[in-house]
Amino acid sequence: MPANSVKTVPGLDRRPLLNINLHPLVIFGLSLLLFLPPFLRGLFFAPELLFIHQLTAAVFLVFLLDRATKRDPLIFSHPLDWLLLGLFLAYFASISVAVNLRGAVGEALKYLNYFLVYLMVSRSAINERTISRLLHIIFAGAVGVALVGLLSATGHLNFPGAWTGAHINSTLQYRNALAGYIVAAQIVGLSLWVRARNPLHQTLLAIGSLLMLVVLLLSQSRGGWIVYPLAVAVWLVGLRGHSWRGCYLFFLNLGLAMLTARFFLPRVLAGNGTGAVEILLVACGVMTAAQLLVSVGDRLLARQELQQPFRALLTYGGITYIVAVVGIYLFYADRALPRVGAQFLPAALLDRAGTISMEDPSAVSRFVFFRDALEIVRNHPLLGAGGGAWNALYHRYKESIYFTTEVHSAFLQTWVETGTIGFLLFTGFWLVLAYILWRAARNHAGSSYPLAWGSGVAALALVGHSAIDFNLSLPALAILVWTLAGITRGSLVGYKLPAAQYSHRLKKSAKIDELSAKPNKQAISGNPWVQLSLGLILTIALWVPAWRFYQAGVLGAEGARAINAHQHLEARQLMIKAHQLDPFTATYLADLAQVTAVVGLADSDPVALQKAKEHVDAAVLLEPFNPRVRSTASLVYLLLGYPDQAVAEAHALLTINPLDVSAYEFYGRTAMTVAKHYLVRREYPMAKTYLERVVQLPAQVESVAREIPVSQSSQRHRKLEVTPLISLSAGQAAFFLGDHSTAELLLKTAEKQQELAAESSLWLALTAARSNNHAEAEERLTRVRAYFQEADTVFEEIMQVPILN
């Protein structure tokens, strides 16, 4: 592979503007961006993500200044550059058609972040030293994540969600994402290990790789277990001259990791954390000794005078070990020999491996997700429905009860959010990267090739695993994968096959070669000031929204605490500031409308009440598919005296999520409240309309429930059925409509739930009185008085209401 050199643009003045070198600061900033995110819960939550957005913007600003002072133009010389830029623009364009505006803006910011990281890495990773440094940072971060998981399992650390009592999630708090991360980091670690020559360096890499692989096994991620050997196999094939050494190191690591897990997990489950730590220390000691033996074996095999019997002993001894480890791994993965496997792996891992099947509920549920995602794509084919579209829309498409904020496929999620355009750009990027790696592997050269190859395979392994899970929905892993892609691009850019040897292949790759061979025409600008100005626009576009959204989040959290403490004036001011900083988040507007309505009613302030109405209207328009916004809007409309709109908002919840039983409960309670409102006002026709809807609610729930396939019913979520709360609302409606037998049946069902017993008994007393069973009415009313002092007053008031039949 030819050495990478800084490309020049003819006719440009390349004399530096200032004799300063900011490149070390750029590398330091990139190191922070690679090391910190996995420890910040994978950046899945907004506060940590917005902080990293601001850090990325700051590092990119330094990167721009460094290139501007050196008069080094940004050159888009490869299809990968344009594909990722196009993907960011696709996310930006999807904002115009977004069903969740805040979600779409958030995803566009994420991809701007990824693009800037890729841009910095691909332009910095142009020499072996920088590539090695970045990969060591990735490896060190993964080792740290592994240690947090292991020590949390032993009880020596208390990181939230890192240990579930059965498997390790570590700092990412999701085992499949952890597995994908570890697989990629393992390939990086093996790539560094296979090239290391210093004994101390080799030992540190060996111990780190061992700890990571133990965590991969103890994550019990079946997808990770499948992807890992496939990724290693591809990695070994491309090593060529280093393949045998890579095999020895991989199987040494795998065998020792399986034995370590075999003795570590039972001690953890037994509560013997100290004993589990001792197992880890012994394993690290054994790995150190094994690494020293491998180093000695390398030196012996390299000696020309080594006698053939000794050479054969070293070679075939290693091969025998490899065959044994492969056999054990396959045995436990397929459960062919469970008794043998149990000697090398914990029984829990063997049982988990035995459940790998396309008929497993986890696999079946993913196919359900994928089917529903394709239905959304069918309705939003070109530009998609914007970032966050899946979580906003999937409730309306699903045929079974499940709740997931992610599609569990990066490709389908991209398709849902950016349409066919974004899907083709995303898929095209990884196909081009795979093609570049294949082309380089066919005729590799140069000392940095193993690192470039390892980076590319690690990226593709993580993306491959993300095809069946939501790894890339954790921005920490997305930053990692685009970094690995940037390293591969930076180290292999401009790589060409020798024309004499591969002339018959050049025609097939003519398009990509043509784009790669004309960097001079792809420069953004040779003028450092123009380049700096364009870069500043991107920096500001990332930093300003991130800072505003972060501050809004802080104020919004303070406002929520003030609402819970009934400090309504303070809460109102905080929510106003939060909304001003982040006008895209509808929950701020909804909470502001609620607290403004409370303040307006308390002060009899018509201006405040009108403001509350405007706020709630705007909130619903901003996020019409957000159940929290619609339920809050319903309550606000009740406070403001708009009963029909309150019921309409409650009914919208049924449209948003027709399989959510809590939506039916909320609708029943809201509609009954409005019906009582009209009864008090003697507007009987309106009251009867809502009473008839509520009394039909149990039949409606049963009808929808019958349409759910039995095989797809969920055991982890509330079943769609007629609940006691639905029965209570329907029983009250039946009472007012004069159907006392139905009312009694429904109210007795509701009475069985302790929290509803007193209220149900009161309505049963009313039903008994209407049926002239005064003894039972008095008996029930007596019991209700113990819980409700105003029972008699309420009883008399309701008895004055006429029956609407």
C-alpha positions in Angstrom: 0.0 0.0 0.0 1.5 3.3 -0.9 2.4 5.7 1.9 -0.2 8.4 2.5 0.8 11.9 1.9 -0.9 15.2 2.2 -2.6 16.1 -1.1 -1.8 19.4 -2.7 -3.9 21.6 -4.8 -1.9 23.2 -7.7 -1.8 26.9 -7.7 -2.5 27.4 -4.0 -0.2 29.2 -1.6 0.7 26.4 0.9 2.8 28.5 3.2 1.3 28.3 6.8 -0.5 31.3 8.1 1.0 30.8 11.6 3.8 28.6 12.8 1.7 26.7 15.3 0.7 23.0 15.4 -2.7 22.3 16.8 -2.8 18.7 15.6 -1.9 17.3 19.0 -4.9 19.1 20.5 -7.1 17.6 17.8 -5.8 14.1 18.6 -6.4 14.7 22.3 -10.0 15.9 21.6 -10.6 12.8 19.4 -9.3 10.6 22.2 -11.8 12.1 24.6 -14.6 11.6 22.0 -13.6 7.9 21.7 -12.9 7.1 25.3 -15.7 8.9 27.3 -19.0 8.1 25.5 -19.2 4.4 26.4 -19.0 5.4 30.1 -21.8 7.9 29.7 -24.5 5.3 29.3 -23.7 5.0 25.6 -25.1 8.6 25.2 -28.5 7.1 24.9 -29.9 9.8 27.1 -30.1 13.5 26.2 -27.9 15.2 28.9 -24.8 13.1 28.1 -25.4 13.3 24.3 -25.8 17.0 24.3 -22.6 17.4 26.3 -20.7 15.3 23.7 -22.2 17.3 20.9 -20.7 20.4 22.4 -17.3 18.7 22.9 -17.3 17.5 19.2 -18.0 21.1 18.1 -15.1 22.4 20.2 -12.7 19.8 18.8 -13.8 20.4 15.3 -13.2 24.1 15.7 -9.6 23.3 16.7 -9.3 21.0 13.7 -10.5 23.8 11.4 -8.0 26.3 12.9 -5.2 23.7 12.5 -6.0 23.1 8.8 -6.6 26.8 8.1 -3.2 27.9 9.7 -1.5 25.3 7.6 -3.5 26.2 4.4 -4.5 22.6 4.2 -7.8 22.3 2.2 -10.5 19.9 3.1 -10.7 17.6 0.1 -13.7 15.3 -0.6 -11.8 12.8 -2.7 -13.7 9.6 -2.0 -17.3 8.3 -2.4 -17.4 7.6 1.3 -17.1 11.3 2.1 -20.0 12.1 -0.2 -22.1 9.2 1.0 -21.9 10.3 4.6 -22.4 13.9 3.8 -25.5 12.9 1.8 -26.8 10.9 4.7 -26.5 13.9 7.0 -28.3 16.0 4.4 -31.0 13.3 4.1 -31.6 13.6 7.9 -31.7 17.3 7.6 -34.2 17.2 4.7 -36.4 14.8 6.7 -37.1 17.5 9.2 -39.5 19.0 6.6 -41.7 15.9 6.7 -41.1 14.9 10.3 -43.9 13.5 12.4 -41.8 14.3 15.5 -40.0 17.6 15.0 -37.8 17.4 18.1 -36.8 13.9 17.2 -36.0 14.8 13.7 -33.8 17.8 14.8 -32.1 15.5 17.3 -31.2 12.9 14.7 -30.0 15.5 12.3 -27.7 16.8 15.1 -26.4 13.3 15.7 -25.5 12.8 12.1 -23.8 16.1 12.0 -21.8 15.0 14.9 -20.9 11.7 13.2 -20.0 13.5 10.0 -17.6 15.9 11.8 -16.0 13.0 13.7 -15.6 11.0 10.5 -14.2 14.1 8.8 -11.6 14.7 11.6 -10.6 11.1 11.9 -10.3 10.4 8.2 -8.1 13.5 7.7 -6.0 12.7 10.8 -5.5 9.0 10.4 -3.0 9.3 7.6 0.0 7.7 9.3 0.6 4.6 11.3 1.4 6.4 14.5 -1.9 8.3 14.6 -3.9 5.3 13.6 -2.3 3.2 16.3 -2.9 5.9 18.9 -6.6 6.2 18.1 -7.1 2.4 18.1 -5.3 2.1 21.5 -7.8 4.7 22.9 -10.7 2.6 21.6 -9.1 -0.5 23.1 -8.5 1.2 26.5 -12.0 2.4 26.6 -13.4 -1.1 25.9 -11.2 -2.6 28.6 -12.5 0.0 31.1 -16.1 -0.8 30.1 -15.3 -4.5 30.6 -13.8 -3.9 34.1 -16.8 -1.8 35.2 -19.1 -4.8 34.2 -16.9 -7.4 35.9 -16.5 -5.4 39.1 -20.2 -4.5 39.2 -20.9 -8.2 38.9 -18.6 -9.0 41.9 -20.2 -6.1 43.9 -17.1 -4.0 44.1 -18.6 -1.3 41.9 -22.2 0.0 41.8 -22.7 1.3 38.3 -26.5 1.6 37.6 -27.7 -1.3 35.4 -24.2 -2.7 34.8 -25.1 -6.1 36.4 -28.7 -7.5 36.3 -28.1 -10.4 38.6 -27.8 -12.8 35.7 -25.8 -11.1 32.9 -23.5 -8.1 32.4 -24.7 -4.9 30.7 -21.8 -2.7 31.9 -21.9 1.0 31.2 -24.0 0.7 28.1 -26.9 -0.8 30.2 -28.0 -3.1 27.3 -26.3 -6.4 26.8 -26.6 -6.7 23.0 -25.1 -3.2 22.5 -22.4 -4.2 24.9 -21.7 -7.3 22.9 -21.5 -5.4 19.6 -19.2 -2.9 21.2 -16.9 -5.7 22.6 -16.8 -7.5 19.3 -15.6 -4.4 17.5 -13.1 -3.6 20.3 -11.9 -7.3 20.2 -11.0 -7.0 16.5 -9.2 -3.7 17.2 -7.4 -5.4 20.1 -6.4 -8.4 18.1 -5.1 -6.1 15.3 -2.9 -4.3 17.8 -1.8 -7.5 19.5 -0.8 -9.3 16.3 1.6 -6.5 15.5 3.0 -5.8 19.0 6.6 -6.7 19.6 7.3 -5.3 23.1 6.7 -8.0 25.8 5.0 -5.5 28.1 2.8 -4.1 25.3 1.9 -7.7 24.3 1.0 -8.6 27.9 -1.2 -5.6 28.4 -3.1 -6.2 25.1 -3.5 -9.9 26.0 -4.9 -9.2 29.5 -7.3 -6.5 28.1 -8.5 -8.8 25.3 -9.1 -11.6 27.9 -11.2 -9.4 30.1 -13.3 -8.1 27.1 -14.0 -11.6 25.9 -15.0 -12.8 29.4 -17.5 -9.9 29.4 -18.7 -10.9 25.9 -19.5 -14.4 27.1 -21.1 -13.1 30.3 -23.3 -10.6 28.5 -25.2 -13.7 27.2 -25.9 -11.9 24.0 -26.6 -14.6 21.5 -26.3 -12.2 18.6 -22.9 -11.2 19.8 -21.8 -14.9 20.1 -22.8 -15.4 16.5 -21.2 -12.3 15.0 -17.9 -12.7 17.0 -16.5 -15.8 15.3 -17.7 -14.7 11.9 -15.9 -11.3 12.3 -12.7 -13.0 13.6 -12.8 -15.4 10.6 -13.0 -12.5 8.1 -10.3 -10.7 10.0 -8.0 -13.7 9.9 -8.5 -14.2 6.2 -7.4 -10.7 5.4 -4.3 -10.8 7.6 -2.4 -13.0 5.1 1.1 -12.9 6.4 -0.1 -12.6 10.0 -2.8 -15.2 9.8 -1.2 -17.9 11.8 -0.1 -15.6 14.5 -3.6 -14.2 14.6 -5.0 -17.7 15.0 -2.7 -18.5 17.9 -3.6 -15.3 19.7 -7.3 -15.6 19.1 -7.6 -19.2 20.3 -5.4 -18.6 23.3 -7.7 -15.8 24.3 -10.9 -17.7 23.6 -9.9 -20.8 25.5 -8.7 -18.9 28.5 -11.8 -16.7 28.5 -14.2 -19.7 28.4 -12.4 -21.2 31.4 -12.4 -17.9 33.3 -16.2 -17.5 32.7 -16.7 -21.1 33.8 -15.3 -20.4 37.3 -16.2 -16.7 37.6 -20.0 -16.8 37.0 -20.8 -19.5 39.6 -19.0 -17.5 42.3 -20.8 -14.3 41.4 -24.2 -16.0 41.5 -23.3 -17.5 44.9 -22.5 -14.0 46.2 -18.8 -14.7 46.5 -17.5 -11.5 44.8 -14.0 -11.7 46.3 -13.7 -15.3 45.0 -14.7 -14.1 41.6 -12.1 -11.4 41.6 -9.5 -14.0 42.6 -10.5 -16.0 39.5 -9.9 -12.9 37.3 -6.5 -12.3 38.9 -5.5 -15.9 38.3 -6.7 -15.7 34.7 -4.7 -12.6 34.1 -1.6 -14.3 35.6 -2.1 -17.3 33.4 -2.6 -15.1 30.3 0.7 -13.3 31.2 2.5 -16.6 31.4 0.9 -17.8 28.2 1.8 -14.6 26.4 5.4 -15.1 27.5 5.4 -18.6 26.1 3.9 -17.4 22.8 6.7 -14.8 22.6 9.3 -17.5 23.2 7.7 -19.7 20.6 7.7 -16.9 18.1 11.5 -16.4 18.6 12.2 -20.1 18.4 10.2 -20.5 15.2 12.0 -17.5 13.7 15.4 -19.1 14.3 16.8 -20.8 11.2 18.9 -23.3 13.2 15.9 -24.7 15.2 15.7 -28.5 14.6 12.7 -29.8 12.7 11.3 -31.9 15.6 11.1 -28.9 17.9 9.6 -26.8 15.2 7.0 -29.4 14.5 6.2 -29.8 18.2 5.5 -26.0 18.5 3.5 -25.9 15.3 1.3 -29.0 15.8 0.9 -28.4 19.5 -0.6 -25.0 18.7 -2.8 -26.5 16.0 -4.1 -29.2 18.4 -5.0 -26.5 20.9 -6.8 -24.5 18.3 -8.8 -27.6 17.2 -9.7 -28.3 20.8 -11.0 -24.8 21.5 -13.0 -24.7 18.2 -14.6 -28.0 19.1 -15.6 -26.9 22.6 -17.0 -23.6 21.3 -19.1 -25.4 18.7 -20.2 -28.0 21.2 -21.5 -25.4 23.6 -23.0 -23.2 20.9 -24.9 -26.2 19.5 -25.2 -28.1 22.8 -23.9 -31.2 21.1 -21.9 -32.3 24.1 -23.3 -30.4 27.1 -21.3 -32.5 29.6 -18.0 -31.6 27.9 -19.1 -28.0 27.5 -20.0 -27.7 31.2 -16.3 -28.3 32.0 -15.4 -25.1 30.1 -18.4 -22.9 30.4 -21.0 -22.1 33.1 -24.3 -24.0 32.8 -26.2 -20.6 32.4 -24.2 -19.8 29.3 -24.8 -23.3 27.9 -28.5 -23.0 28.5 -28.5 -19.6 26.9 -26.6 -20.8 23.8 -29.1 -23.7 23.5 -31.9 -21.2 22.9 -30.4 -19.8 19.7 -33.1 -20.4 17.2 -35.2 -18.5 14.6 -38.2 -19.6 16.6 -36.9 -17.9 19.8 -39.3 -15.2 21.0 -36.6 -12.6 20.7 -36.0 -13.5 17.0 -39.7 -13.7 16.3 -40.3 -10.3 17.8 -37.6 -8.7 15.6 -39.4 -10.0 12.5 -42.6 -8.3 13.8 -40.7 -5.1 14.3 -39.2 -5.3 10.8 -42.6 -6.0 9.2 -44.1 -2.9 11.0 -41.1 -0.8 10.0 -41.6 -1.7 6.3 -45.3 -0.7 6.6 -44.2 2.7 7.8 -41.7 2.9 4.9 -44.5 2.1 2.5 -46.4 5.1 3.7 -43.3 7.4 3.8 -41.2 6.1 0.9 -39.1 9.0 -0.3 -37.9 11.2 2.5 -39.1 9.0 5.4 -40.9 10.4 8.4 -37.9 12.0 10.2 -35.9 11.1 13.2 -37.9 9.6 16.0 -40.5 8.5 13.5 -40.5 4.8 14.6 -41.3 5.6 18.2 -44.0 8.1 17.2 -45.7 5.8 14.6 -45.2 2.1 15.3 -48.1 1.9 17.8 -50.5 2.6 14.9 -49.1 -0.3 12.8 -48.4 -3.1 15.3 -50.7 -6.1 15.4 -49.4 -7.4 18.7 -48.7 -5.9 22.1 -45.1 -4.8 22.3 -43.2 -1.6 23.3 -39.9 -0.7 21.9 -38.4 2.7 21.1 -36.1 1.3 18.4 -36.6 -0.9 15.3 -33.7 -3.2 16.3 -32.2 -2.7 12.9 -30.0 0.3 11.9 -30.8 -0.2 8.2 -34.6 -0.3 8.7 -34.5 2.5 11.2 -32.6 4.7 8.7 -35.2 3.7 6.1 -38.1 4.7 8.3 -36.4 8.0 9.2 -34.9 9.2 5.9 -36.8 7.2 3.3 -35.3 5.3 0.4 -32.8 8.1 -0.3 -31.3 7.8 3.2 -31.4 4.0 3.2 -29.5 3.8 -0.1 -26.9 6.3 1.1 -26.5 4.4 4.4 -26.3 1.0 2.7 -24.1 2.3 0.0 -21.5 3.6 2.5 -21.0 0.2 4.0 -20.9 -1.6 0.6 -18.3 0.8 -0.6 -16.3 0.3 2.6 -16.5 -3.4 2.2 -15.4 -3.1 -1.4 -12.4 -1.0 -0.5 -11.3 -3.5 2.1 -11.7 -6.4 -0.3 -9.6 -4.5 -2.9 -6.9 -3.7 -0.4 -6.8 -7.3 0.9 -6.2 -8.5 -2.6 -2.9 -6.8 -2.9 -2.0 -5.3 0.5 1.3 -3.7 1.3 2.7 -1.4 3.9 3.1 -1.7 7.7 -0.2 0.0 8.5 -2.3 -2.4 6.5 -3.2 -4.8 9.5 -4.5 -1.8 11.4 -6.6 -0.5 8.5 -7.9 -4.0 7.8 -8.8 -4.5 11.5 -10.5 -1.1 11.7 -12.6 -1.9 8.6 -13.6 -5.4 9.8 -14.5 -4.1 13.2 -16.7 -1.4 11.7 -18.5 -3.9 9.4 -18.9 -6.4 12.3 -20.6 -3.7 14.4 -22.8 -2.6 11.5 -23.6 -6.3 10.8 -24.7 -6.8 14.3 -26.7 -3.6 14.1 -28.7 -5.1 11.3 -30.5 -7.2 13.9 -30.3 -4.9 16.9 -30.2 -1.2 17.8 -26.5 -0.8 18.6 -26.2 2.3 16.4 -29.1 3.9 18.3 -26.5 4.4 21.1 -24.5 7.4 19.8 -21.4 6.1 21.6 -21.4 3.1 19.3 -22.3 5.2 16.3 -19.3 7.5 17.0 -17.1 4.4 17.3 -18.3 2.9 14.0 -17.9 6.1 12.0 -14.5 6.6 13.6 -13.4 3.1 12.5 -14.8 3.9 9.0 -12.8 7.1 9.0 -9.6 5.3 10.0 -10.1 2.8 7.2 -10.8 5.6 4.7 -7.8 7.7 5.9 -5.3 4.8 5.7 -6.5 3.3 2.4 -7.5 6.5 0.5 -6.2 6.6 -3.0 -5.3 2.9 -2.9 -5.1 1.3 -6.3 -4.4 -2.1 -7.7 -1.4 -2.4 -10.0 -2.7 -2.1 -13.5 -0.4 -4.8 -14.9 -1.4 -7.4 -12.4 -5.2 -6.5 -12.1 -6.0 -4.8 -15.4 -9.0 -7.1 -15.9 -10.5 -5.8 -12.6 -9.9 -2.1 -13.2 -12.9 -1.7 -15.5 -15.2 -3.0 -12.7 -13.9 -0.4 -10.3 -13.6 2.4 -12.7 -16.3 4.5 -11.1 -14.8 4.4 -7.7 -11.3 4.8 -9.0 -12.3 7.8 -11.0 -13.7 9.5 -8.0 -10.7 8.6 -5.9 -8.2 9.7 -8.4 -9.4 13.3 -8.8 -8.9 14.9 -5.4 -8.0 18.3 -6.8 -11.5 18.9 -8.2 -13.1 17.9 -4.9 -11.6 20.5 -2.6 -14.1 22.5 -0.6 -12.0 25.6 -1.0 -8.3 26.4 -1.3 -8.9 29.7 0.5 -8.3 29.0 4.3 -10.8 31.8 5.2 -13.6 30.4 3.1 -12.9 26.9 4.5 -12.8 28.2 8.0 -16.1 30.1 7.5 -17.9 27.0 6.1 -16.5 24.9 9.0 -17.7 27.5 11.5 -21.2 27.3 10.1 -21.1 23.5 10.8 -19.6 24.1 14.3 -22.2 26.6 15.2 -25.0 24.4 13.8 -24.0 21.7 16.2 -22.9 23.6 19.3 -25.7 26.2 19.6 -28.6 23.8 19.4 -26.8 21.4 21.7 -26.1 24.0 24.3 -29.7 25.4 24.1 -31.3 21.9 24.4 -29.0 21.0 27.3 -29.9 24.2 29.2 -33.6 23.6 28.4 -33.3 20.1 29.8 -31.9 21.4 33.1 -34.6 24.1 33.4 -37.3 21.6 32.4 -36.3 19.2 35.1 -36.3 22.0 37.7 -39.7 23.0 36.4 -41.1 19.4 36.8 -39.8 19.3 40.4 -41.5 22.6 41.1 -44.8 21.3 39.6 -44.6 18.3 41.9 -43.9 20.6 44.8 -47.0 22.7 43.8 -44.7 25.8 43.3 -46.7 26.8 40.3 -45.4 30.4 39.8 -41.8 29.2 39.9 -42.6 26.2 37.6 -44.3 28.5 35.1 -41.2 30.7 34.8 -38.9 27.7 34.4 -41.0 26.2 31.7 -41.2 29.5 29.8 -37.4 29.6 29.8 -37.1 25.9 28.8 -39.5 26.4 25.9 -37.7 29.5 24.7 -34.4 27.5 24.6 -36.0 24.5 23.0 -39.1 25.3 21.0 -39.2 21.9 19.5 -40.0 19.8 22.6 -43.8 19.7 23.1 -43.6 18.4 26.6 -42.3 21.8 27.8 -45.3 23.5 26.2 -47.7 21.0 27.6 -46.3 21.4 31.1 -46.3 25.1 30.7 -50.0 25.0 29.6 -50.9 22.9 32.6 -49.2 25.2 35.2 -50.4 28.3 33.5 -54.0 27.0 33.6 -53.6 26.3 37.3 -52.2 29.8 38.0 -54.9 31.4 35.8 -57.7 29.6 37.6 -56.3 30.5 41.0 -56.0 34.2 40.1 -59.1 34.3 37.9 -56.8 35.6 35.2 -58.5 35.4 31.7 -55.2 36.3 30.0 -53.4 33.4 31.7 -56.2 31.1 30.8 -56.0 32.2 27.1 -52.2 31.7 27.2 -52.7 28.2 28.5 -55.1 27.4 25.7 -52.6 28.7 23.1 -49.8 26.7 24.7 -51.7 23.4 24.7 -52.9 23.9 21.1 -49.3 24.5 20.0 -48.1 21.4 22.0 -50.5 19.1 20.3 -49.6 20.5 16.8 -45.9 20.0 17.6 -46.0 16.4 18.7 -49.4 14.9 17.7 -48.2 11.3 18.3 -46.8 11.8 21.8 -49.1 10.1 24.3 -47.8 12.2 27.2 -48.6 15.4 25.4 -52.1 14.3 24.4 -53.0 13.1 27.9 -51.7 16.4 29.4 -53.6 18.3 26.8 -56.8 16.5 27.8 -56.3 17.4 31.4 -55.6 21.1 30.5 -58.7 21.3 28.4 -60.7 20.0 31.3 -59.2 22.7 33.5 -59.9 25.4 31.0 -63.5 24.3 30.4 -63.3 22.7 27.0 -64.8 19.3 27.8 -65.3 18.1 24.2 -61.7 18.8 23.3 -60.7 17.0 26.5 -62.5 13.8 25.3 -61.1 14.3 21.8 -57.5 14.3 23.2 -58.3 11.2 25.3 -59.7 9.5 22.2 -56.5 10.4 20.3 -54.6 8.1 22.6 -56.7 5.2 21.2 -55.7 6.2 17.7 -52.0 6.6 18.6 -51.8 3.2 20.4 -54.9 1.1 19.9 -53.3 -1.8 21.9 -52.5 0.1 25.0 -55.0 -0.8 27.7 -54.1 2.3 29.8 -55.3 4.5 26.9 -58.8 2.9 27.2 -58.7 3.4 31.0 -57.8 7.1 30.5 -60.5 7.6 27.8 -63.1 6.0 30.0 -62.4 8.2 33.0 -62.2 11.3 30.9 -65.4 10.7 29.0 -67.2 9.9 32.3 -65.9 13.2 33.8 -67.3 15.1 30.8 -70.6 13.2 30.9 -71.0 14.2 34.6 -70.2 17.7 33.7 -73.1 17.8 31.2 -75.4 16.1 33.6 -74.7 18.8 36.2 -75.4 21.4 33.6 -78.6 19.5 32.6 -77.4 19.2 29.0 -78.7 15.6 28.8 -78.3 14.9 25.1 -74.5 15.7 25.3 -74.2 13.7 28.5 -76.0 10.7 26.9 -73.7 10.8 23.9 -70.6 10.3 26.1 -72.4 7.8 28.4 -73.2 5.6 25.4 -69.6 5.6 24.3 -68.3 4.7 27.7 -70.8 1.8 28.3 -69.6 0.3 25.0 -65.9 0.5 26.0 -65.6 -3.1 27.4 -67.0 -4.5 24.1 -64.6 -2.3 22.1 -61.6 -3.5 24.1 -62.7 -7.2 23.7 -63.2 -6.7 20.0 -59.7 -5.2 19.5 -58.2 -7.9 21.8 -59.6 -10.7 19.7 -57.7 -9.4 16.6 -54.3 -9.9 18.4 -52.7 -13.1 17.2 -52.4 -15.5 20.2 -48.8 -16.4 19.2 -47.8 -12.8 19.4 -49.3 -11.9 22.8 -46.7 -10.4 25.1 -46.1 -11.7 28.6 -44.0 -8.7 29.6 -46.7 -6.0 29.0 -50.2 -5.3 30.2 -52.7 -7.5 28.5 -55.4 -5.8 26.5 -58.5 -6.7 28.4 -61.4 -5.2 30.3 -59.7 -4.0 33.5 -61.3 -3.1 36.8 -60.9 0.6 36.0 -62.6 0.2 32.6 -65.4 -1.8 34.3 -65.8 1.1 36.9 -66.2 3.7 34.2 -68.6 1.5 32.1 -70.6 0.6 35.2 -71.1 4.3 36.1 -72.3 4.9 32.5 -74.7 2.0 32.6 -76.1 3.3 35.9 -76.9 6.7 34.4 -78.4 5.0 31.3 -80.7 2.9 33.6 -79.2 -0.5 32.8 -78.8 -1.5 36.5 -78.1 -5.2 35.9 -75.2 -4.4 33.6 -74.0 -1.6 36.0 -74.1 -4.1 39.0 -72.1 -6.7 37.1 -69.4 -4.2 36.0 -69.1 -2.5 39.3 -68.7 -5.8 41.2 -65.8 -6.6 38.9 -64.2 -3.2 39.6 -64.8 -3.7 43.4 -62.3 -6.6 43.4 -59.4 -4.2 43.0 -58.5 -2.8 46.3 -57.8 0.7 45.1 -61.2 1.0 43.5 -63.2 -0.9 46.2 -64.6 2.2 48.0 -65.6 4.0 44.8 -67.1 0.9 43.3 -69.1 0.2 46.6 -70.5 3.7 46.5 -71.9 3.2 42.9 -73.1 -0.3 43.9 -75.1 1.4 46.7 -76.5 3.8 44.2 -77.4 0.9 41.9 -79.1 -0.9 44.7 -81.1 2.2 45.7 -82.3 2.7 42.1 -83.4 -1.0 42.1 -85.3 -0.3 45.4 -82.9 -2.6 47.4 -82.5 -0.1 50.2 -81.1 -2.5 52.7 -78.2 -3.4 50.5 -77.7 0.3 49.6 -77.5 1.3 53.3 -75.1 -1.6 54.0 -72.8 -0.6 51.3 -73.0 3.1 52.1 -72.1 2.3 55.7 -68.9 0.6 54.5 -68.0 3.5 52.2 -68.4 6.1 55.0 -65.3 4.6 56.7 -63.2 5.7 53.7 -65.1 8.7 52.3 -66.6 11.2 54.7 -68.7 13.0 52.1 -70.2 9.7 50.9 -73.8 10.7 51.9 -73.5 14.1 50.1 -72.3 12.5 46.9 -74.9 9.8 47.2 -77.8 12.3 47.4 -76.4 14.5 44.6 -76.2 11.6 42.2 -79.6 10.3 43.2 -81.0 13.6 42.1 -79.8 13.1 38.5 -82.4 11.7 36.2 -82.0 8.4 34.4 -81.2 8.8 30.7 -82.8 5.8 28.9 
